[in-house]
Amino acid sequence: MRPAPSPPGASGSAPHSGHVSVTASAIASREELAEGRAVIGVGTGGSAAQTMGLTLRQTARTATLKSMATSLRRLLRGEPIRFESDSEGRLAWLGRARRIPIHAVGSGPRLLAAAGRVGDGATMYASVDPDILRAGVACVAAGAGESRRELADFDLAIRAPASVGRNRMVARDYARGRVASALRHPSPVPFRPEDAPGVERLRREYDAFQHATTLASWCSTGWWT
């Protein structure tokens, strides 16, 4: 398992906030500026989708990751894809095929396994707890195995909210919004029974228009930090 790179050409995308053709064109342009150093991350875009009236359950689908990864690869090879309008489109300006690694983002077991199946790498949006990380890595490994790949050749990264400051309490307050956002998503392992009611309350009350902010009402108790 190799650490995931952090190149200057890195970018990310979600299906509900940007069309896949625009995403492919943008990352290909970046790759022209940072040849061989571009990476794109794809996720299901739950937070943005919630502001459009969709739920995490509606958006967090393994088929979404597969569709995005497949469409991006085809467009970046200069091949056409069929759009929602039933017409075909391609990157006419591309000139030559571009080989840009795709990192799929996931948190729960199903999406992490999907990331292992369809991604060139995976980013786990879970935790830094060793038990949770081990479970998450196992999910990615299982998905990679289904695609006949070894985890040792897979780029694996962790997205972990963090805050550094001289005042521990202030630093913790700044991290609460991001931790709250992460708690909305499934975990590779079940939540502890004593934490489950708080997690369910947070999920019910979470306001996507105050996404990851510290001052949101559901951050006032901060029981998770």
N, CA and C atoms as a LAMMPS dump frame, in Angstrom:
ITEM: TIMESTEP
0
ITEM: NUMBER OF ATOMS
675
ITEM: BOX BOUNDS ff ff ff
-5.0000000000000000e+02 5.0000000000000000e+02
-5.0000000000000000e+02 5.0000000000000000e+02
-5.0000000000000000e+02 5.0000000000000000e+02
ITEM: ATOMS id mol type element x y z
1 1 1 N 0.855 -1.189 0
2 1 2 C 0 0 0
3 1 3 C 0.884 1.229 0
4 2 1 N 0.709 2.099 -0.998
5 2 2 C 1.524 3.292 -1.105
6 2 3 C 0.727 4.508 -0.646
7 3 1 N 1.362 5.499 -0.033
8 3 2 C 0.633 6.703 0.35
9 3 3 C 0.153 7.455 -0.866
10 4 1 N -1.029 8.036 -0.765
11 4 2 C -1.581 8.766 -1.904
12 4 3 C -0.816 10.06 -2.116
13 5 1 N -0.563 10.438 -3.372
14 5 2 C 0.164 11.663 -3.647
15 5 3 C -0.701 12.887 -3.423
16 6 1 N -0.077 14.039 -3.251
17 6 2 C -0.792 15.3 -3.124
18 6 3 C -0.229 16.285 -4.147
19 7 1 N -0.489 16.038 -5.428
20 7 2 C 0.129 16.834 -6.475
21 7 3 C -0.539 18.182 -6.649
22 8 1 N 0.142 19.133 -7.296
23 8 2 C -0.462 20.439 -7.528
24 8 3 C -1.648 20.384 -8.463
25 9 1 N -1.77 19.297 -9.224
26 9 2 C -2.89 19.176 -10.142
27 9 3 C -4.074 18.428 -9.574
28 10 1 N -4.142 18.246 -8.252
29 10 2 C -5.238 17.497 -7.65
30 10 3 C -6.546 18.269 -7.754
31 11 1 N -7.648 17.522 -7.899
32 11 2 C -8.964 18.138 -7.987
33 11 3 C -9.995 17.141 -7.508
34 12 1 N -11.224 17.597 -7.28
35 12 2 C -12.285 16.708 -6.824
36 12 3 C -13.605 17.062 -7.479
37 13 1 N -14.52 16.098 -7.498
38 13 2 C -15.797 16.338 -8.165
39 13 3 C -16.886 15.478 -7.565
40 14 1 N -18.124 15.979 -7.656
41 14 2 C -19.311 15.239 -7.237
42 14 3 C -20.352 15.368 -8.338
43 15 1 N -21.207 14.361 -8.536
44 15 2 C -22.09 14.327 -9.703
45 15 3 C -23.18 15.386 -9.727
46 16 1 N -23.657 15.841 -8.567
47 16 2 C -24.801 16.742 -8.552
48 16 3 C -24.415 18.208 -8.688
49 17 1 N -23.141 18.525 -8.532
50 17 2 C -22.711 19.918 -8.583
51 17 3 C -21.882 20.245 -9.822
52 18 1 N -21.676 19.282 -10.695
53 18 2 C -20.928 19.541 -11.913
54 18 3 C -21.067 18.391 -12.895
55 19 1 N -21.274 18.711 -14.182
56 19 2 C -21.44 17.656 -15.178
57 19 3 C -20.113 16.957 -15.403
58 20 1 N -20.176 15.658 -15.645
59 20 2 C -18.965 14.86 -15.778
60 20 3 C -18.102 15.326 -16.945
61 21 1 N -18.701 15.854 -18.001
62 21 2 C -17.92 16.334 -19.138
63 21 3 C -17.112 17.575 -18.765
64 22 1 N -17.702 18.443 -17.939
65 22 2 C -16.985 19.634 -17.482
66 22 3 C -15.842 19.229 -16.551
67 23 1 N -16.121 18.259 -15.689
68 23 2 C -15.096 17.752 -14.779
69 23 3 C -13.927 17.158 -15.56
70 24 1 N -14.232 16.345 -16.566
71 24 2 C -13.184 15.72 -17.368
72 24 3 C -12.353 16.778 -18.089
73 25 1 N -13.007 17.779 -18.632
74 25 2 C -12.293 18.845 -19.339
75 25 3 C -11.396 19.63 -18.39
76 26 1 N -11.895 19.899 -17.197
77 26 2 C -11.122 20.67 -16.216
78 26 3 C -9.875 19.913 -15.767
79 27 1 N -10.014 18.613 -15.462
80 27 2 C -8.849 17.87 -14.976
81 27 3 C -7.858 17.632 -16.11
82 28 1 N -8.341 17.505 -17.342
83 28 2 C -7.427 17.363 -18.479
84 28 3 C -6.628 18.638 -18.679
85 29 1 N -7.271 19.785 -18.455
86 29 2 C -6.564 21.062 -18.556
87 29 3 C -5.492 21.173 -17.484
88 30 1 N -5.802 20.736 -16.281
89 30 2 C -4.813 20.756 -15.207
90 30 3 C -3.643 19.831 -15.52
91 31 1 N -3.96 18.698 -16.121
92 31 2 C -2.903 17.748 -16.44
93 31 3 C -1.947 18.324 -17.487
94 32 1 N -2.464 19.188 -18.349
95 32 2 C -1.59 19.857 -19.308
96 32 3 C -0.589 20.763 -18.596
97 33 1 N -1.026 21.388 -17.497
98 33 2 C -0.164 22.298 -16.745
99 33 3 C 0.772 21.547 -15.806
100 34 1 N 0.333 20.399 -15.306
101 34 2 C 1.142 19.611 -14.354
102 34 3 C 1.19 18.178 -14.856
103 35 1 N 1.818 17.981 -15.999
104 35 2 C 1.78 16.688 -16.67
105 35 3 C 2.339 15.576 -15.786
106 36 1 N 1.543 14.508 -15.673
107 36 2 C 1.956 13.375 -14.861
108 36 3 C 1.741 13.563 -13.378
109 37 1 N 1.197 14.709 -12.97
110 37 2 C 1.017 14.974 -11.536
111 37 3 C -0.422 15.278 -11.165
112 38 1 N -1.337 15.06 -12.072
113 38 2 C -2.747 15.341 -11.799
114 38 3 C -3.453 14.106 -11.253
115 39 1 N -4.322 14.33 -10.299
116 39 2 C -5.157 13.28 -9.706
117 39 3 C -6.546 13.865 -9.516
118 40 1 N -7.58 13.072 -9.746
119 40 2 C -8.932 13.557 -9.499
120 40 3 C -9.637 12.663 -8.492
121 41 1 N -10.306 13.284 -7.538
122 41 2 C -11.096 12.558 -6.554
123 41 3 C -12.568 12.646 -6.899
124 42 1 N -13.288 11.538 -6.804
125 42 2 C -14.723 11.544 -7.082
126 42 3 C -15.477 10.988 -5.873
127 43 1 N -16.576 11.649 -5.554
128 43 2 C -17.424 11.202 -4.457
129 43 3 C -18.877 11.334 -4.863
130 44 1 N -19.768 10.964 -3.972
131 44 2 C -21.192 11.01 -4.312
132 44 3 C -21.816 12.375 -4.036
133 45 1 N -21.081 13.267 -3.37
134 45 2 C -21.533 14.649 -3.225
135 45 3 C -22.759 14.837 -2.367
136 46 1 N -22.834 14.132 -1.249
137 46 2 C -24.027 14.194 -0.406
138 46 3 C -24.33 15.561 0.155
139 47 1 N -23.316 16.294 0.603
140 47 2 C -23.542 17.594 1.234
141 47 3 C -24.117 18.597 0.249
142 48 1 N -23.536 18.652 -0.956
143 48 2 C -24.074 19.557 -1.967
144 48 3 C -25.475 19.132 -2.383
145 49 1 N -25.681 17.825 -2.518
146 49 2 C -26.987 17.333 -2.957
147 49 3 C -28.089 17.655 -1.947
148 50 1 N -27.736 17.687 -0.664
149 50 2 C -28.742 17.991 0.358
150 50 3 C -29.304 19.398 0.197
151 51 1 N -28.49 20.332 -0.282
152 51 2 C -29 21.689 -0.513
153 51 3 C -29.916 21.74 -1.724
154 52 1 N -29.964 20.654 -2.497
155 52 2 C -30.848 20.56 -3.659
156 52 3 C -32.074 19.711 -3.354
157 53 1 N -32.25 19.34 -2.075
158 53 2 C -33.433 18.588 -1.675
159 53 3 C -33.273 17.088 -1.707
160 54 1 N -32.052 16.592 -1.961
161 54 2 C -31.81 15.159 -1.965
162 54 3 C -31.257 14.714 -0.614
163 55 1 N -31.387 13.447 -0.296
164 55 2 C -30.886 12.914 0.963
165 55 3 C -29.593 12.147 0.716
166 56 1 N -28.841 11.912 1.8
167 56 2 C -27.627 11.114 1.688
168 56 3 C -27.945 9.706 1.203
169 57 1 N -29.077 9.173 1.641
170 57 2 C -29.473 7.822 1.222
171 57 3 C -29.704 7.781 -0.288
172 58 1 N -30.254 8.848 -0.846
173 58 2 C -30.517 8.886 -2.282
174 58 3 C -29.24 9.032 -3.095
175 59 1 N -28.239 9.695 -2.549
176 59 2 C -27.038 10.013 -3.329
177 59 3 C -25.886 9.046 -3.097
178 60 1 N -25.794 8.46 -1.906
179 60 2 C -24.642 7.601 -1.577
180 60 3 C -24.818 6.217 -2.179
181 61 1 N -24.637 6.127 -3.469
182 61 2 C -24.862 4.869 -4.184
183 61 3 C -23.57 4.407 -4.857
184 62 1 N -23.329 3.112 -4.791
185 62 2 C -22.127 2.571 -5.422
186 62 3 C -22.175 2.768 -6.935
187 63 1 N -23.371 2.732 -7.501
188 63 2 C -23.498 2.914 -8.951
189 63 3 C -23.03 4.295 -9.378
190 64 1 N -23.17 5.276 -8.483
191 64 2 C -22.739 6.635 -8.809
192 64 3 C -21.229 6.702 -8.981
193 65 1 N -20.496 6.072 -8.045
194 65 2 C -19.039 6.048 -8.164
195 65 3 C -18.606 5.323 -9.434
196 66 1 N -19.224 4.204 -9.698
197 66 2 C -18.862 3.435 -10.893
198 66 3 C -19.121 4.234 -12.161
199 67 1 N -20.275 4.883 -12.233
200 67 2 C -20.632 5.653 -13.413
201 67 3 C -19.669 6.812 -13.631
202 68 1 N -19.332 7.518 -12.556
203 68 2 C -18.424 8.649 -12.686
204 68 3 C -17.043 8.197 -13.132
205 69 1 N -16.519 7.151 -12.501
206 69 2 C -15.184 6.672 -12.848
207 69 3 C -15.134 6.186 -14.293
208 70 1 N -16.157 5.446 -14.702
209 70 2 C -16.201 4.923 -16.069
210 70 3 C -16.302 6.047 -17.089
211 71 1 N -17.193 7.011 -16.826
212 71 2 C -17.385 8.12 -17.767
213 71 3 C -16.13 8.98 -17.865
214 72 1 N -15.496 9.261 -16.741
215 72 2 C -14.278 10.074 -16.762
216 72 3 C -13.176 9.39 -17.561
217 73 1 N -12.994 8.104 -17.332
218 73 2 C -11.933 7.392 -18.043
219 73 3 C -12.181 7.41 -19.56
220 74 1 N -13.421 7.195 -19.953
221 74 2 C -13.717 7.179 -21.387
222 74 3 C -13.491 8.555 -22.006
223 75 1 N -13.967 9.593 -21.339
224 75 2 C -13.787 10.941 -21.873
225 75 3 C -12.304 11.311 -21.953
226 76 1 N -11.542 10.927 -20.94
227 76 2 C -10.119 11.262 -20.92
228 76 3 C -9.316 10.436 -21.929
229 77 1 N -9.888 9.346 -22.414
230 77 2 C -9.254 8.592 -23.497
231 77 3 C -9.662 9.126 -24.874
232 78 1 N -10.536 10.125 -24.861
233 78 2 C -11.014 10.683 -26.119
234 78 3 C -12.214 9.967 -26.688
235 79 1 N -12.805 9.07 -25.907
236 79 2 C -13.957 8.302 -26.371
237 79 3 C -15.257 9.043 -26.061
238 80 1 N -16.308 8.79 -26.805
239 80 2 C -17.598 9.423 -26.512
240 80 3 C -18.345 8.687 -25.404
241 81 1 N -19.21 9.398 -24.726
242 81 2 C -20.138 8.791 -23.775
243 81 3 C -21.538 9.297 -24.108
244 82 1 N -22.53 8.582 -23.624
245 82 2 C -23.911 9.003 -23.87
246 82 3 C -24.409 9.797 -22.665
247 83 1 N -24.872 11.006 -22.928
248 83 2 C -25.337 11.893 -21.871
249 83 3 C -26.792 11.592 -21.51
250 84 1 N -27.28 12.289 -20.473
251 84 2 C -28.652 12.095 -20.012
252 84 3 C -29.664 12.441 -21.095
253 85 1 N -29.264 13.312 -22.026
254 85 2 C -30.157 13.727 -23.12
255 85 3 C -30.263 12.661 -24.209
256 86 1 N -29.492 11.566 -24.044
257 86 2 C -29.415 10.463 -25.001
258 86 3 C -28.56 10.807 -26.226
259 87 1 N -27.886 11.951 -26.178
260 87 2 C -26.947 12.296 -27.249
261 87 3 C -25.543 11.916 -26.8
262 88 1 N -24.622 11.793 -27.748
263 88 2 C -23.245 11.453 -27.427
264 88 3 C -22.376 12.698 -27.391
265 89 1 N -21.36 12.655 -26.546
266 89 2 C -20.433 13.773 -26.46
267 89 3 C -19.041 13.284 -26.111
268 90 1 N -18.049 14.083 -26.433
269 90 2 C -16.664 13.749 -26.128
270 90 3 C -15.871 15.036 -25.956
271 91 1 N -14.63 14.922 -25.534
272 91 2 C -13.749 16.086 -25.407
273 91 3 C -13.05 16.291 -26.755
274 92 1 N -13.642 17.107 -27.598
275 92 2 C -13.145 17.268 -28.961
276 92 3 C -11.762 17.907 -29.005
277 93 1 N -11.407 18.68 -27.996
278 93 2 C -10.135 19.403 -27.99
279 93 3 C -8.972 18.581 -27.449
280 94 1 N -9.235 17.402 -26.929
281 94 2 C -8.268 16.671 -26.113
282 94 3 C -6.94 16.419 -26.828
283 95 1 N -6.971 16.048 -28.09
284 95 2 C -5.732 15.83 -28.82
285 95 3 C -5.168 14.434 -28.649
286 96 1 N -4.948 14.017 -27.411
287 96 2 C -4.447 12.67 -27.136
288 96 3 C -5.046 12.178 -25.822
289 97 1 N -5.017 10.886 -25.636
290 97 2 C -5.574 10.298 -24.414
291 97 3 C -4.78 10.737 -23.196
292 98 1 N -5.475 10.935 -22.095
293 98 2 C -4.849 11.339 -20.837
294 98 3 C -5.058 10.241 -19.802
295 99 1 N -3.976 9.842 -19.154
296 99 2 C -4.061 8.817 -18.098
297 99 3 C -3.966 9.526 -16.746
298 100 1 N -5.111 9.812 -16.148
299 100 2 C -5.172 10.558 -14.885
300 100 3 C -5.764 9.652 -13.806
301 101 1 N -5.03 9.379 -12.726
302 101 2 C -5.552 8.513 -11.662
303 101 3 C -6.836 9.068 -11.045
304 102 1 N -7.757 8.165 -10.777
305 102 2 C -9.031 8.532 -10.162
306 102 3 C -9.082 7.955 -8.755
307 103 1 N -9.263 8.833 -7.768
308 103 2 C -9.41 8.409 -6.38
309 103 3 C -10.884 8.485 -6.007
310 104 1 N -11.455 7.364 -5.607
311 104 2 C -12.854 7.325 -5.192
312 104 3 C -12.937 7.504 -3.677
313 105 1 N -13.892 8.307 -3.235
314 105 2 C -14.045 8.641 -1.82
315 105 3 C -15.211 7.86 -1.225
316 106 1 N -15.016 7.305 -0.022
317 106 2 C -16.083 6.57 0.653
318 106 3 C -15.909 6.596 2.149
319 107 1 N -16.966 6.251 2.858
320 107 2 C -16.913 6.206 4.327
321 107 3 C -17.438 4.875 4.847
322 108 1 N -18.615 4.464 4.397
323 108 2 C -19.193 3.208 4.848
324 108 3 C -18.644 2.023 4.077
325 109 1 N -18.964 0.809 4.501
326 109 2 C -18.401 -0.395 3.878
327 109 3 C -18.734 -0.553 2.407
328 110 1 N -19.95 -0.212 1.989
329 110 2 C -20.338 -0.396 0.589
330 110 3 C -19.573 0.546 -0.331
331 111 1 N -19.481 1.823 0.045
332 111 2 C -18.781 2.778 -0.81
333 111 3 C -17.272 2.557 -0.785
334 112 1 N -16.725 2.124 0.354
335 112 2 C -15.296 1.829 0.396
336 112 3 C -14.959 0.638 -0.495
337 113 1 N -15.811 -0.373 -0.483
338 113 2 C -15.597 -1.517 -1.373
339 113 3 C -15.717 -1.091 -2.829
340 114 1 N -16.676 -0.209 -3.121
341 114 2 C -16.838 0.297 -4.486
342 114 3 C -15.613 1.093 -4.906
343 115 1 N -15.049 1.864 -3.97
344 115 2 C -13.834 2.622 -4.267
345 115 3 C -12.699 1.68 -4.645
346 116 1 N -12.625 0.542 -3.951
347 116 2 C -11.612 -0.452 -4.279
348 116 3 C -11.826 -1.076 -5.641
349 117 1 N -13.08 -1.201 -6.05
350 117 2 C -13.385 -1.811 -7.348
351 117 3 C -13.106 -0.876 -8.517
352 118 1 N -13.486 0.408 -8.375
353 118 2 C -13.484 1.302 -9.544
354 118 3 C -12.369 2.338 -9.529
355 119 1 N -11.725 2.559 -8.392
356 119 2 C -10.732 3.616 -8.327
357 119 3 C -9.314 3.142 -8.592
358 120 1 N -8.455 4.093 -8.98
359 120 2 C -7.019 3.832 -9.01
360 120 3 C -6.447 4.014 -7.608
361 121 1 N -7.238 4.66 -6.779
362 121 2 C -6.904 4.858 -5.376
363 121 3 C -8.198 5.118 -4.627
364 122 1 N -8.112 5.179 -3.312
365 122 2 C -9.302 5.428 -2.499
366 122 3 C -8.958 6.401 -1.383
367 123 1 N -9.918 7.254 -1.046
368 123 2 C -9.794 8.149 0.092
369 123 3 C -10.871 7.778 1.094
370 124 1 N -10.462 7.413 2.3
371 124 2 C -11.409 7.004 3.342
372 124 3 C -11.799 8.215 4.182
373 125 1 N -13.091 8.511 4.196
374 125 2 C -13.619 9.594 5.02
375 125 3 C -14.276 8.934 6.226
376 126 1 N -13.446 8.497 7.161
377 126 2 C -13.968 7.705 8.27
378 126 3 C -13.454 8.229 9.603
379 127 1 N -12.269 7.837 9.993
380 127 2 C -11.744 8.165 11.312
381 127 3 C -10.258 7.854 11.31
382 128 1 N -9.587 8.223 12.403
383 128 2 C -8.2 7.799 12.576
384 128 3 C -8.099 6.736 13.669
385 129 1 N -9.241 6.265 14.154
386 129 2 C -9.249 5.188 15.132
387 129 3 C -8.716 3.916 14.474
388 130 1 N -7.732 3.257 15.074
389 130 2 C -7.113 2.088 14.433
390 130 3 C -8.105 1 14.045
391 131 1 N -9.074 0.703 14.899
392 131 2 C -10.038 -0.354 14.58
393 131 3 C -10.885 0.021 13.367
394 132 1 N -11.299 1.292 13.303
395 132 2 C -12.116 1.738 12.168
396 132 3 C -11.28 1.742 10.897
397 133 1 N -10.034 2.177 11.003
398 133 2 C -9.162 2.194 9.832
399 133 3 C -8.924 0.786 9.297
400 134 1 N -8.679 -0.151 10.21
401 134 2 C -8.46 -1.533 9.758
402 134 3 C -9.681 -2.064 9.023
403 135 1 N -10.861 -1.778 9.564
404 135 2 C -12.093 -2.235 8.914
405 135 3 C -12.271 -1.566 7.555
406 136 1 N -11.963 -0.264 7.478
407 136 2 C -12.089 0.46 6.218
408 136 3 C -11.135 -0.062 5.16
409 137 1 N -9.884 -0.291 5.558
410 137 2 C -8.893 -0.823 4.617
411 137 3 C -9.321 -2.201 4.115
412 138 1 N -9.9 -3.007 4.998
413 138 2 C -10.374 -4.335 4.6
414 138 3 C -11.474 -4.226 3.545
415 139 1 N -12.346 -3.222 3.674
416 139 2 C -13.41 -3.025 2.683
417 139 3 C -12.811 -2.651 1.33
418 140 1 N -11.836 -1.739 1.343
419 140 2 C -11.185 -1.335 0.092
420 140 3 C -10.474 -2.533 -0.534
421 141 1 N -9.791 -3.311 0.303
422 141 2 C -9.063 -4.486 -0.195
423 141 3 C -10.014 -5.491 -0.829
424 142 1 N -11.184 -5.683 -0.223
425 142 2 C -12.162 -6.619 -0.775
426 142 3 C -12.631 -6.157 -2.154
427 143 1 N -12.892 -4.845 -2.281
428 143 2 C -13.309 -4.316 -3.571
429 143 3 C -12.22 -4.428 -4.617
430 144 1 N -10.98 -4.134 -4.218
431 144 2 C -9.86 -4.259 -5.147
432 144 3 C -9.695 -5.703 -5.603
433 145 1 N -9.898 -6.637 -4.677
434 145 2 C -9.786 -8.05 -5.015
435 145 3 C -10.812 -8.474 -6.05
436 146 1 N -12.017 -7.888 -5.975
437 146 2 C -13.051 -8.209 -6.953
438 146 3 C -12.643 -7.767 -8.354
439 147 1 N -11.787 -6.739 -8.413
440 147 2 C -11.28 -6.27 -9.711
441 147 3 C -9.93 -6.885 -10.033
442 148 1 N -9.57 -7.936 -9.266
443 148 2 C -8.323 -8.669 -9.471
444 148 3 C -7.104 -7.763 -9.348
445 149 1 N -7.13 -6.93 -8.313
446 149 2 C -5.997 -6.064 -8.036
447 149 3 C -5.54 -6.285 -6.61
448 150 1 N -4.28 -5.943 -6.352
449 150 2 C -3.706 -6.079 -5.024
450 150 3 C -3.712 -4.727 -4.31
451 151 1 N -3.999 -4.752 -3.022
452 151 2 C -3.998 -3.52 -2.243
453 151 3 C -2.609 -2.881 -2.21
454 152 1 N -1.564 -3.69 -2.337
455 152 2 C -0.197 -3.174 -2.3
456 152 3 C 0.071 -2.197 -3.439
457 153 1 N -0.672 -2.3 -4.517
458 153 2 C -0.488 -1.407 -5.663
459 153 3 C -1.527 -0.291 -5.695
460 154 1 N -2.223 -0.12 -4.601
461 154 2 C -3.341 0.81 -4.528
462 154 3 C -2.943 2.034 -3.714
463 155 1 N -3.25 3.231 -4.227
464 155 2 C -3.027 4.454 -3.457
465 155 3 C -4.178 4.626 -2.467
466 156 1 N -3.858 4.761 -1.203
467 156 2 C -4.876 4.851 -0.16
468 156 3 C -4.595 6.061 0.719
469 157 1 N -5.619 6.901 0.89
470 157 2 C -5.476 8.12 1.685
471 157 3 C -6.584 8.19 2.734
472 158 1 N -6.382 9.013 3.741
473 158 2 C -7.369 9.222 4.8
474 158 3 C -7.722 10.697 4.845
475 159 1 N -9.004 10.982 4.833
476 159 2 C -9.462 12.358 5.037
477 159 3 C -9.904 12.474 6.493
478 160 1 N -9.135 13.206 7.28
479 160 2 C -9.395 13.283 8.719
480 160 3 C -9.468 14.74 9.157
481 161 1 N -10.601 15.192 9.694
482 161 2 C -10.706 16.567 10.195
483 161 3 C -9.709 16.805 11.327
484 162 1 N -9.052 17.96 11.293
485 162 2 C -8.071 18.284 12.332
486 162 3 C -8.01 19.789 12.52
487 163 1 N -7.623 20.211 13.702
488 163 2 C -7.464 21.626 14.008
489 163 3 C -6.31 21.767 14.987
490 164 1 N -5.42 22.716 14.715
491 164 2 C -4.239 22.931 15.56
492 164 3 C -4.259 24.355 16.1
493 165 1 N -4.056 24.499 17.397
494 165 2 C -4.028 25.832 17.992
495 165 3 C -3.414 25.801 19.376
496 166 1 N -3.04 26.969 19.868
497 166 2 C -2.447 27.057 21.215
498 166 3 C -3.463 26.736 22.297
499 167 1 N -4.733 27.09 22.041
500 167 2 C -5.802 26.832 22.999
501 167 3 C -6.531 25.561 22.573
502 168 1 N -6.43 24.519 23.384
503 168 2 C -6.996 23.222 23.013
504 168 3 C -8.502 23.292 22.8
505 169 1 N -9.209 24.024 23.662
506 169 2 C -10.661 24.102 23.548
507 169 3 C -11.083 24.839 22.278
508 170 1 N -10.389 25.92 21.963
509 170 2 C -10.716 26.666 20.749
510 170 3 C -10.431 25.824 19.512
511 171 1 N -9.289 25.133 19.521
512 171 2 C -8.939 24.271 18.388
513 171 3 C -9.974 23.171 18.204
514 172 1 N -10.44 22.603 19.31
515 172 2 C -11.448 21.553 19.221
516 172 3 C -12.756 22.092 18.667
517 173 1 N -13.12 23.308 19.067
518 173 2 C -14.346 23.905 18.562
519 173 3 C -14.315 24.062 17.05
520 174 1 N -13.157 24.437 16.519
521 174 2 C -13.051 24.621 15.077
522 174 3 C -13.19 23.302 14.316
523 175 1 N -12.879 22.193 14.963
524 175 2 C -12.955 20.882 14.289
525 175 3 C -14.34 20.262 14.377
526 176 1 N -15.171 20.762 15.281
527 176 2 C -16.459 20.102 15.524
528 176 3 C -17.342 20.008 14.289
529 177 1 N -17.391 21.07 13.508
530 177 2 C -18.253 21.063 12.341
531 177 3 C -17.879 19.979 11.35
532 178 1 N -16.583 19.781 11.144
533 178 2 C -16.126 18.756 10.208
534 178 3 C -16.372 17.354 10.747
535 179 1 N -16.158 17.182 12.042
536 179 2 C -16.42 15.868 12.639
537 179 3 C -17.914 15.556 12.571
538 180 1 N -18.749 16.568 12.812
539 180 2 C -20.191 16.375 12.713
540 180 3 C -20.583 15.962 11.303
541 181 1 N -19.967 16.593 10.319
542 181 2 C -20.254 16.234 8.934
543 181 3 C -19.904 14.777 8.662
544 182 1 N -18.75 14.339 9.155
545 182 2 C -18.326 12.952 8.935
546 182 3 C -19.269 11.958 9.6
547 183 1 N -19.817 12.329 10.756
548 183 2 C -20.688 11.415 11.493
549 183 3 C -22.019 11.149 10.785
550 184 1 N -22.36 11.96 9.812
551 184 2 C -23.609 11.72 9.073
552 184 3 C -23.504 10.478 8.206
553 185 1 N -22.275 10.095 7.866
554 185 2 C -22.057 8.998 6.927
555 185 3 C -21.911 7.671 7.668
556 186 1 N -22.154 6.571 6.993
557 186 2 C -21.949 5.26 7.619
558 186 3 C -20.488 5.067 8.011
559 187 1 N -20.273 4.186 8.966
560 187 2 C -18.928 3.849 9.424
561 187 3 C -18.614 2.406 9.038
562 188 1 N -17.338 2.093 8.801
563 188 2 C -16.981 0.698 8.514
564 188 3 C -17.302 -0.259 9.653
565 189 1 N -17.458 0.278 10.872
566 189 2 C -17.853 -0.53 12.03
567 189 3 C -19.05 0.139 12.689
568 190 1 N -19.901 -0.594 13.396
569 190 2 C -21.069 0.008 14.043
570 190 3 C -20.654 1.012 15.114
571 191 1 N -21.474 2.031 15.286
572 191 2 C -21.247 2.966 16.381
573 191 3 C -21.527 2.272 17.712
574 192 1 N -20.855 2.736 18.747
575 192 2 C -21.099 2.173 20.068
576 192 3 C -22.53 2.481 20.505
577 193 1 N -23.177 1.58 21.252
578 193 2 C -24.573 1.793 21.65
579 193 3 C -24.808 3.127 22.35
580 194 1 N -23.847 3.558 23.162
581 194 2 C -24.036 4.814 23.889
582 194 3 C -23.934 6.04 22.979
583 195 1 N -23.322 5.869 21.803
584 195 2 C -23.184 6.984 20.861
585 195 3 C -24.304 7.03 19.837
586 196 1 N -24.971 5.92 19.615
587 196 2 C -25.963 5.819 18.548
588 196 3 C -27.074 6.875 18.638
589 197 1 N -27.674 7.138 19.823
590 197 2 C -28.732 8.16 19.88
591 197 3 C -28.24 9.537 19.449
592 198 1 N -27.024 9.904 19.86
593 198 2 C -26.478 11.199 19.476
594 198 3 C -26.232 11.299 17.988
595 199 1 N -25.752 10.211 17.395
596 199 2 C -25.514 10.196 15.959
597 199 3 C -26.823 10.36 15.199
598 200 1 N -27.856 9.646 15.636
599 200 2 C -29.152 9.746 14.968
600 200 3 C -29.725 11.148 15.103
601 201 1 N -29.563 11.76 16.262
602 201 2 C -30.053 13.135 16.453
603 201 3 C -29.328 14.09 15.519
604 202 1 N -28.018 13.943 15.44
605 202 2 C -27.231 14.814 14.565
606 202 3 C -27.681 14.663 13.12
607 203 1 N -27.918 13.444 12.688
608 203 2 C -28.337 13.213 11.306
609 203 3 C -29.702 13.833 11.026
610 204 1 N -30.59 13.795 11.997
611 204 2 C -31.911 14.392 11.81
612 204 3 C -31.83 15.908 11.723
613 205 1 N -30.983 16.512 12.547
614 205 2 C -30.96 17.965 12.687
615 205 3 C -29.938 18.652 11.788
616 206 1 N -29.107 17.886 11.1
617 206 2 C -28.04 18.496 10.303
618 206 3 C -28.616 19.377 9.196
619 207 1 N -28.112 20.61 9.123
620 207 2 C -28.55 21.574 8.126
621 207 3 C -27.439 21.727 7.091
622 208 1 N -27.683 21.248 5.874
623 208 2 C -26.644 21.272 4.837
624 208 3 C -26.252 22.686 4.447
625 209 1 N -27.122 23.663 4.722
626 209 2 C -26.775 25.048 4.405
627 209 3 C -25.786 25.625 5.42
628 210 1 N -25.567 24.899 6.518
629 210 2 C -24.527 25.26 7.481
630 210 3 C -23.452 24.178 7.528
631 211 1 N -23.223 23.564 6.37
632 211 2 C -22.338 22.406 6.273
633 211 3 C -20.963 22.667 6.886
634 212 1 N -20.586 21.795 7.845
635 212 2 C -19.26 21.782 8.458
636 212 3 C -18.918 23.054 9.23
637 213 1 N -19.903 23.915 9.511
638 213 2 C -19.606 25.125 10.266
639 213 3 C -19.603 24.835 11.764
640 214 1 N -18.894 25.653 12.497
641 214 2 C -18.743 25.455 13.938
642 214 3 C -19.934 25.987 14.72
643 215 1 N -20.608 27.007 14.2
644 215 2 C -21.656 27.684 14.957
645 215 3 C -23.045 27.083 14.753
646 216 1 N -23.148 26.043 13.95
647 216 2 C -24.454 25.426 13.722
648 216 3 C -25.028 24.877 15.022
649 217 1 N -26.364 24.832 15.114
650 217 2 C -27.016 24.43 16.366
651 217 3 C -26.632 23.024 16.79
652 218 1 N -26.435 22.121 15.818
653 218 2 C -26.12 20.738 16.166
654 218 3 C -24.671 20.582 16.622
655 219 1 N -23.896 21.695 16.609
656 219 2 C -22.535 21.652 17.131
657 219 3 C -22.463 22.139 18.575
658 220 1 N -23.592 22.619 19.098
659 220 2 C -23.553 23.281 20.413
660 220 3 C -23.173 22.338 21.536
661 221 1 N -23.58 21.07 21.444
662 221 2 C -23.248 20.141 22.521
663 221 3 C -21.87 19.531 22.326
664 222 1 N -21.527 19.235 21.091
665 222 2 C -20.202 18.708 20.783
666 222 3 C -19.859 17.446 21.546
667 223 1 N -20.854 16.567 21.771
668 223 2 C -20.596 15.355 22.559
669 223 3 C -19.565 14.463 21.881
670 224 1 N -19.404 14.601 20.55
671 224 2 C -18.5 13.71 19.818
672 224 3 C -17.052 14.161 19.914
673 225 1 N -16.775 15.329 20.511
674 225 2 C -15.383 15.758 20.649
675 225 3 C -15.019 15.91 22.122
